[in-house]
Amino acid sequence: MTKLLINKIGQTNIQLVITTNDRFLMNAIDIRYWNILTRNKHTVKSINYYNNKKVFDEFKFTGLNNFDFFASSFYKENSLI
């Protein structure tokens, strides 16, 4: 159902915002579409494919699933931000 929804809106000008920590949903959405927000006191930083392309591209070689990208903190340890 998730992939069907994403394919449908991918052909439109609609922006879909999903917030979740659900493993099934996170694995169904390509990490190139993710925008991970981190907060340190009053400062919020965004980690996404466009500002950390190398981290996202390197992750695909780990063989892990998308949820593990988040759960293992791979994005934090290798991020430029």
N, C-alpha and C positions, 0 to 999 in steps of 0.2 A: 504494500500500500504506500509506503514511504517513497519508494523509487518511482512509482506511478505518479504521485503528487509532484515530485521534483521534476520529472520529465515534462509534465503538463505545464508547470509554471516556468520552466526553462525556455519555453517558446513564447513567453509573454514579457511584458514589462513589469510584472508583479514581483515584489520583494517579499520573501517569506522569512520571518524571524522565528526561530525555534530555540528555546532554552531548555536544556535537559542535561541530566547525567545518566540517562538510561543507556545501557550498553547496546541494546538492540538498535535503537534509533541512531546512536553515534556511529555504529558500524555500517549503517545503511546510507549515510551521507558522506560523500567524498570529503576528505580533510581539506582539500583545496577551497572548500566553501566555508570552512570553519573560521570563526573569529573568537579567539580565546581572550577573555579579559582577566587581568590580574590586578589586584589592588594591594597597595602598601600605604596604609593610613589614608591620606586624602588624594593619593595619586593612582590613577587607573591607567594601565597600559594595555594595548591591544597587540596580540600576536596572531598574525594571519599569513596566508600564502604570499601576499604581496610585499610584506615587509620582512619576511623571513623565508623566502623561497628555498634557500639551501637546506634549512632544517626540515621543511616539509618534503622536499625531494629525497633527502637522505633517508628519511623514515621508511619509505617504501621498500628499501633494501633490507630492513630488519626482519621482515616476514611476520611482523606482528599485525594485529588488527587495529582499526582506527581507535577503538576505546583505549587500547594500550598506549597510544600516542599521548593521551591525556592522563591516564591512570599512572603511568610510569614516570611522569614528569619529563618525558623526552623533550618536549617543547621548551621547558624551563632551562634544562641543562645545556641545551645547544642553541638557544635563542640569541640573537644579536641585541635584543632589547632587555 
